[in-house]
Amino acid sequence: MNNLLKGKKGIIFGALDENSIAWKTAERAHEEGAQFVLTNAPIAMRMGQIKELAEKTNSEIIPADATSIEDLTNLVEQSMEILGGKLDFVLHSIGMSVNVRKGRAYTDENYDFTAKGWDVSALSFHKVMQTLFKKDAMNEWGSIVALTYMAAQRTFPDYNDMADNKAYLESIARSFGYFFGKEKNVRVNTISQSPTPTTAGKGVKGFDGFISFAEKMSPLGNASALDCANYTLTLFSDLTRKVTMQNLFHDGGFSNTGVSQEIVDVFQE
Ligand SMILES: NC(=O)c1ccc[n+]([C@@H]2O[C@H](COP(=O)([O-])OP(=O)(O)OC[C@H]3O[C@@H](n4cnc5c(N)ncnc54)[C@H](O)[C@@H]3O)[C@@H](O)[C@H]2O)c1
């Protein structure tokens, strides 16, 4: 390994199990010399295997519901205490739609479900950053990353209200990125990742068809959770200090491909 993150400290949200993008990111960040606190919603702690990850990466776990300012304030304060100072990186790897979970179509949303999903998947990113900002918890030239999906730009019918949540999330990265850049020299970006077989990913209706289609459309094939972890580390490293307020596609070329030969072949008479 290259010690790319040697001496860097951070918080990683969203490691549920070994398939999670956040899990792979934690493993890789540890290998590259970073120290961090792991966090997830209290309910996910009971179901998840996060303790195993904490042992493996020599990190502490602080439960926090990312929609609760009280939980986030406690998380940020305690993390700085545990890590012995301000933070260099934060990963927001959180998503959940109640409409998707309950099988409600986009044309039949329950708006209480919509509001909850938006709070968890999109507004929580603002809440995390506002807490970090007010506590002056980020070191200069630190880096904040959230994960998103291309349904924010183009329609994928089964992605449901998560498409709207991701559009909002990406907008927050730009808006908060301005203030974090100006006032604290901290960068804020979103990574737009390929379909990935995780708990959140597999919750999307028709996921198997969806991921196979993306695989055949992408010149480099789909990016895996490990690929995503590696890309995230570059954004946490000192090698990307002037990259901010961007939505960065990490999808093997899917987003710029009109059609691939493999897909044409399927429809060729
Ligand atoms: N899997 C994919 O196909 C894919 C593609 C593009 C982007 N993403 C995004 O990647 C991110 C990570 O998802 P994943 O695919 O690793 O799935 P995952 O299910 O492993 O992770 C989602 C995490 O969100 C956490 N979470 C839910 N509610 C929370 C709350 N109130 N407070 C704190 N945490 C909460 C869950 O506990 C879980 O750890 C999400 O933003 C997701 O939308 C996933």
The ligand as an SDF file (V2000), in Angstrom:
LIG
                    3D

 44 48  0  0  0  0  0  0  0  0999 V2000
  -25.6530    0.1970   -4.4790 N   0  0  0  0  0  0  0  0  0  0  0  0
  -25.8180    0.9390   -5.5780 C   0  0  0  0  0  0  0  0  0  0  0  0
  -26.2210    0.4600   -6.6470 O   0  0  0  0  0  0  0  0  0  0  0  0
  -25.4860    2.4060   -5.4990 C   0  0  0  0  0  0  0  0  0  0  0  0
  -25.2400    3.1250   -6.6960 C   0  0  0  0  0  0  0  0  0  0  0  0
  -24.9690    4.4930   -6.6100 C   0  0  0  0  0  0  0  0  0  0  0  0
  -24.9630    5.1110   -5.3740 C   0  0  0  0  0  0  0  0  0  0  0  0
  -25.2040    4.3730   -4.2240 N   0  0  0  0  0  0  0  0  0  0  0  0
  -25.2160    5.0770   -2.9390 C   0  0  0  0  0  0  0  0  0  0  0  0
  -24.1720    4.5980   -2.1250 O   0  0  0  0  0  0  0  0  0  0  0  0
  -24.4990    4.8890   -0.7740 C   0  0  0  0  0  0  0  0  0  0  0  0
  -24.2160    3.6720    0.0840 C   0  0  0  0  0  0  0  0  0  0  0  0
  -25.1040    2.6290   -0.2050 O   0  0  0  0  0  0  0  0  0  0  0  0
  -24.6600    1.1090   -0.4090 P   0  0  0  0  0  0  0  0  0  0  0  0
  -24.9720    0.7490   -1.8080 O   0  0  0  0  0  0  0  0  0  0  0  0
  -23.3060    0.8820    0.1240 O   0  0  0  0  0  0  0  0  0  0  0  0
  -25.7550    0.3350    0.4900 O   0  0  0  0  0  0  0  0  0  0  0  0
  -25.8420   -0.0310    2.0550 P   0  0  0  0  0  0  0  0  0  0  0  0
  -27.2440   -0.4850    2.2490 O   0  0  0  0  0  0  0  0  0  0  0  0
  -24.7520   -0.9490    2.4240 O   0  0  0  0  0  0  0  0  0  0  0  0
  -25.6070    1.3800    2.7840 O   0  0  0  0  0  0  0  0  0  0  0  0
  -26.6370    2.3150    3.0590 C   0  0  0  0  0  0  0  0  0  0  0  0
  -26.4060    2.7860    4.4920 C   0  0  0  0  0  0  0  0  0  0  0  0
  -27.2810    3.8590    4.8700 O   0  0  0  0  0  0  0  0  0  0  0  0
  -27.4550    3.7160    6.2700 C   0  0  0  0  0  0  0  0  0  0  0  0
  -28.5470    4.5220    6.7920 N   0  0  0  0  0  0  0  0  0  0  0  0
  -29.8780    4.4170    6.4870 C   0  0  0  0  0  0  0  0  0  0  0  0
  -30.5880    5.2890    7.2360 N   0  0  0  0  0  0  0  0  0  0  0  0
  -29.6970    5.9660    8.0060 C   0  0  0  0  0  0  0  0  0  0  0  0
  -29.8190    6.9950    8.9820 C   0  0  0  0  0  0  0  0  0  0  0  0
  -31.0140    7.5180    9.3110 N   0  0  0  0  0  0  0  0  0  0  0  0
  -28.6910    7.4630    9.5960 N   0  0  0  0  0  0  0  0  0  0  0  0
  -27.4630    6.9350    9.2920 C   0  0  0  0  0  0  0  0  0  0  0  0
  -27.2950    5.9690    8.3570 N   0  0  0  0  0  0  0  0  0  0  0  0
  -28.3950    5.4850    7.7350 C   0  0  0  0  0  0  0  0  0  0  0  0
  -27.7220    2.2200    6.3870 C   0  0  0  0  0  0  0  0  0  0  0  0
  -27.6890    1.7510    7.7100 O   0  0  0  0  0  0  0  0  0  0  0  0
  -26.6220    1.6670    5.5180 C   0  0  0  0  0  0  0  0  0  0  0  0
  -25.4400    1.4400    6.2540 O   0  0  0  0  0  0  0  0  0  0  0  0
  -25.9540    5.3680   -0.7680 C   0  0  0  0  0  0  0  0  0  0  0  0
  -25.9760    6.7840   -0.7800 O   0  0  0  0  0  0  0  0  0  0  0  0
  -26.4530    4.8320   -2.0920 C   0  0  0  0  0  0  0  0  0  0  0  0
  -27.5820    5.5320   -2.5720 O   0  0  0  0  0  0  0  0  0  0  0  0
  -25.4480    3.0430   -4.2820 C   0  0  0  0  0  0  0  0  0  0  0  0
  1  2  1  0
  2  3  2  0
  2  4  1  0
  4  5  1  0
  4 44  2  0
  5  6  2  0
  6  7  1  0
  7  8  2  0
  8  9  1  0
  8 44  1  0
  9 10  1  0
  9 42  1  0
 10 11  1  0
 11 12  1  0
 11 40  1  0
 12 13  1  0
 13 14  1  0
 14 15  2  0
 14 16  1  0
 14 17  1  0
 17 18  1  0
 18 19  2  0
 18 20  1  0
 18 21  1  0
 21 22  1  0
 22 23  1  0
 23 24  1  0
 23 38  1  0
 24 25  1  0
 25 26  1  0
 25 36  1  0
 26 27  1  0
 26 35  1  0
 27 28  2  0
 28 29  1  0
 29 30  1  0
 29 35  2  0
 30 31  1  0
 30 32  2  0
 32 33  1  0
 33 34  2  0
 34 35  1  0
 36 37  1  0
 36 38  1  0
 38 39  1  0
 40 41  1  0
 40 42  1  0
 42 43  1  0
M  CHG  2   8   1  16  -1
M  END
$$$$
